Amino acid sequence: ETGVTQSPTHLIKTRGQQVTLRCSSQSGHNTVSWYQQALGQGPQFIFQYYREEENGRGNFPPRFSGLQFPNYSSELNVNALELDDSALYLCASSSGTSGGAFETQYFGPGTRLLVL
Amino acid sequence: QKEVEQNSGPLSVPEGAIASLNCTYSDRGSQSFFWYRQYSGKSPELIMFIYSNGDKEDGRFTAQLNKASQYVSLLIRDSQPSDSATYLCAVGLGYNNNDMRFGAGTRLTVKP
C-alpha cells in the first residue's frame, strides 16, 4: 500500500453528466498528478498540482479541471462526460521541492469510471 | 510517431531466465526515465528510475539508458512467476519534468 487513497473506487455515469473524483496524497507529499488510463493503454497525464496550483497539463480539454486543497488532497472534475471518458483514473502523489518530482511518485488504487 | 513506444508483447520467458524489455522515445529533451510494473486490475508501482546514460542496478532489475539512441531498457534477472505483469516505460518531459508520458506497456509472462 502506498498511502495514497482515491474515492470512489467505481462510478457509473451517463453521457453529459459531471463527475468529481477525489485523491488523498501520502503524508508529507505536496504534489498530486492525475492520469487517465484506458483499457490496454498506458496512463495519460492530465495535469499536476503543486502546493495548490496547477503545475503542468497534458492534452486534455478544459472540461477536465482540478483542485488541490491546503492539506494537499486533490479533486478531478470532468464536465459534460463523453463515452470515451470511460477509463481508470489514477492519482499519484510525490514530495516535490519545486514540483515534478516523479522519482518518488506513488499511485493510488484508481477510480474506474464507466460512462453510458 | 508515438512519444513513447514499447513492444506490446506478450513476452514469455521461463522461470529463472532474463527478461528484456525495451522502450524508445521521441523527445530528445527528455530528462528522466521510469519503469513501472502494473498487475492486472492494480495501479502502477515504480520499479526504478534512471537519469544518466549507462546502467543502473537494483536487485534483480537493471535499467539501461542510451540518450543518443533515445532508448531505455529494463532487464529482469532470475525471472519469477510473480514478475508476470505489464511493464510501463515512462518519460519525464517539460520544465521540472512536470509532464510524464507513458508507453502502452509490455505484458510479461514468466512460466514456471
Interface residues (C-beta under 8 A of the other chain):
Chain A: T2 S33 Y35 G40 Q41 G42 P43 Q44 F45 Q48 Y50 N55 G56 R57 G58 L90 G96 S98 G99 G100 A101 F102 E103 T104 Q105 Y106 F107 G108 P109 G110
Chain B: V4 S32 F34 K42 S43 P44 E45 L46 F49 L88 A90 G92 G94 Y95 N96 N97 N98 D99 M100 R101 F102 G103 A104 G105
